[in-house]
Amino acid sequence: MPRILLTTLLVLTALVLQVTVVNRLPVSVVPDFVLLVVIALGAIRGPVAGATIGFFSGLGADLLPPADHALGQHALVLCLVGFTAGRWAERWPLLTVAACAVGAPAFALAVSGLLGDPGIDLRTFEAVWPMAALVNLLAAPVVVWAVLKVLGPRPEKATAAAVPGWRRA
Amino acid sequence: MKDSRRSRLFLGLLLAVALVLITVDHRSENTPVFGPLRTIVTSAFGAVERGVSTVTEPIGGFVGALAGAQGSREQITNLKAQNSKLEGELSSQRIDKRRSAELQAMLGLSGLGGYKVVPAQVVARRASPGFEDAVEIDAGTADGIKPDMTVLNGQGLVGRVVRATTSTATVVLLCDPASSTGARIENSGELGVISGLGANGNSGRRIMFRLLDSTLPIAAGTRLVSFGSQQGVPYVAGVPIGVIEKVEATPGELTRTAYAKPFADLSSIDVVGVVVEGPKRDPRDSLLPPAPKPAAKPKPKPKPATSALPGQQAPPQIARPGVTNPETGPANRAPAGPENTAPRNTRPENTAPENTAPENPENVAPADTRTTDRENRGETSIPDDEAA
C-alpha cells in the first residue's frame, strides 16, 4: 500500500513541477519528467504496473491545466511507454530506458498527427523530435536514479541480473 | 512467460480505454461529456499549481543570480556570503521591478485602447512536443473571466482564454498551431489570418500571416493589429500582434503568405491582462508602438482621426486592483488629467465656468486633449521600450 501511495505522489509531483517550473524555464527545449518517471516506474515495477501507471499518469497529464487537447492522448502514449519499459527493462535495462525516452516524443507526435491536430506534419517532426529526444536522453539517468533511490530496485527474484545494470545507469 | 499474455491483454484493454476517451472527447465538441470531470480536476490542479508557483517563484531569480555572480568569484569568503545574500535580495527585487514594468506596460496599452482588463500572472505552461501551446493564469471566473476573452500583455496580443475555473484560466497562445486570429495591416483595411506555427515557429518567435488578397504587395516591417470579432469574442480589435519579417513568394495561390514576429515574447510571458470588456470604438492603429525611423516617414503613424478622439484616452480600467503592486498600481499609470480627457467632460456643458473653478485647474478644452493624448502616448512608449 505505501508503494502505491509513493508512486502516486511521485507522479503527481512530476506532473505539477513539469508545468509550473520546468516548462517555464527560459530555455526552448526541456525534458519531459513525467515521461521519464513513468519509464523508471515501469522498468522497476514490470509491464502490468507500468501500463497502469502510464495510463493514469497520462490521464493526469491530459486533465492537468493548461490543457486543450483530446482527453486520452497522453494516456495512450504513456500507457504504451510504461508497458514497453516494464516488458524489456529486465533484459536490456539501459537500452530499454534509452529507447523509451527517445521514442516516446516521436510516438506522441505520431498520435497527434493521426488524430488530425493542426500543424503537426513531417516538418514539425524534424524540428521538434531530435531535440526532445536528446534532452530526454540526457535527463533519463538522473530521473531513473532518483526513482530507484525512492522506490528501491525491482522486487522479483530476476532482479539479481538487473540490479548491476541499474547501478551503472 | 505466463504473465505475458495477461499483461498484453491488460495493455490492450488500457489502450482501448484511451482510444475510447479520445473518440468520445473528439466527438462531443459541443456537449462535452468530460466537462464536469475536467472542471473538477482543473480546479484542483489549478489550486496546486498556484501554490507551487508561489513557492518556486524565487527559483528563476536564484538561477539569474548564479549567472550574474561570475565576477564576484575572487571575493573573500564572508564577503561572498554577504554578496550572495544581497544578490538574492537584488534579484528578487529585479523580478519585482520587471513584473511591475510589465504590468505597467500592459496597463498602459489597455488604457490606450480603452480595454477593461483583469491583470493576471502565468502560473503554469505546457510545452510537450505534439501538444498545444497553452498557459495557466491565476485569474478565473471569480475575477470575471470567461472563455473566449482576449489576453494581452504590454507588448501585444498573447492569446485567448479557452477554459476558466473559479480561480484559474487556460489561455491558448497565439503561436499554437490550432489558433487563428483575424489581423489587419496597419493603416489599411487589408485583412488576413494569423495562425500559429507551433514548434515550426521557433518556439513562438514566428507566426504565419496569410493576406486574403494575394495581389497586394506586402513588405517586411509591416505591422499587424488584431481585426477584432463580433462583440470582441474571442478577439477585441486593435491589439498589436506583430511585425512582418519575411514574405514568401506564393505564385498562383489565393492568399499571400508572410511570417511575422509577435510583439509579445511568447516564450517567456509572465504578467498578462485579460480583456473583460472591449473598447466602445475600434482603437485602429493607435496601440502600435512608435514606428521605427525609416517606416515613419511615408506613414505618419497616429491617424489624426483616431488619435484626436478623447474617448480613447480613458484611464486604464482595472477590474481587480487588489492584485497590483501598490506602488505600481493604476494610480501611477493614470494619464495627466484623466477626468479632463474623459468623454463626458468634453461635452459643452462640462466646459461651463463651474468646471474651470480653481479646484479643477487642469481642466482643458477638447482641443487640448490632443496634446495630452500625444504626451501620454510618448509616456507609455517608455515602458514598452524598456521591456523590449
Interface residues (C-beta under 8 A of the other chain):
Chain A: L15 V16 L17 V19 T20 V21 N23 R24 L25 P26 S28 V30 D32 G46 P47 V48 A51 T52 F55 G58 L59 L63 L64 P65 P66 A67 D68 H69 A70 L71 G72 Q73 H74 A75 L76 C79 L80 F83 G86 R87 P105 A108 L109 V111 S112 G113 L115 D117 P118 G119 I120 R123 T124 A127 V128 W129 A132
Chain B: D3 S4 R6 S7 F10 L11 L14 L15 V17 A18 L19 V20 L21 I22 V24 D25 H26 F34 L37 R38 V41 T42 F45 G46 V48 E49 V52 S53 T56 I59 G60 V63 V122 V123 A124 R125 R126 A127 S128 P129 G130 F131 E132 A134 V135 E136 V162 R163 T165 T168 T170 V171 V172 D176 P177 A178 S195 G196 L197 G198 A199 N200 N202 S203 S267 S268
